[in-house]
Amino acid sequence: MANQHVVKRGTEWAVLKEGGKRDTAILDTQAEAIKVAKEIAENQGGDVIVHNRHGQIDRRNTYGKPDPYPPTG
């Protein structure tokens, strides 16, 4: 499972795998970066963590395969 972060890079937005050293993608808008991060997270499982332009976490969404053993109740 690999979380994907959407972060500001100057005037552009980047997708960065959690713990990664290099950006996976650099895009013109935050919306484009979120779309790419979501596609990666859906394929690999994980969260998309969107940072605002000041670097603070704005929101987090979980994607990927559902838990095979959901809790009962």
CORLINNOR-V875675 format. One line per field, one symbol per residue. ss: DSSP state (A for helix, B for strand, O for the rest). phi: phi as a letter, one per 40 degrees, with the letter a starting at -180 (. if undefined). burial: + if it has 16 or more other C-alpha atoms within 10 Angstrom, else -. A space follows every 10 residues. Layout:
ss->???
phi->???
burial->???
This chain:
ss->OOOBBBBBBO OBBBBBBOOO OOOOBBBOOA AAAAAAAAAA AAAAOBBBBB BOOOOOBBBB BBBOOOOOOO OOO
phi->.bcbbbbcbg cbbbbbcdgc bbccabbcbc cccccccccc cccbghbbbc ccccgcccaa bbbhccccbc cch
burial->-+++++++-- --+++++--- -----++--+ -+++-+++++ ++--++++++ +-+------- --++------ ---
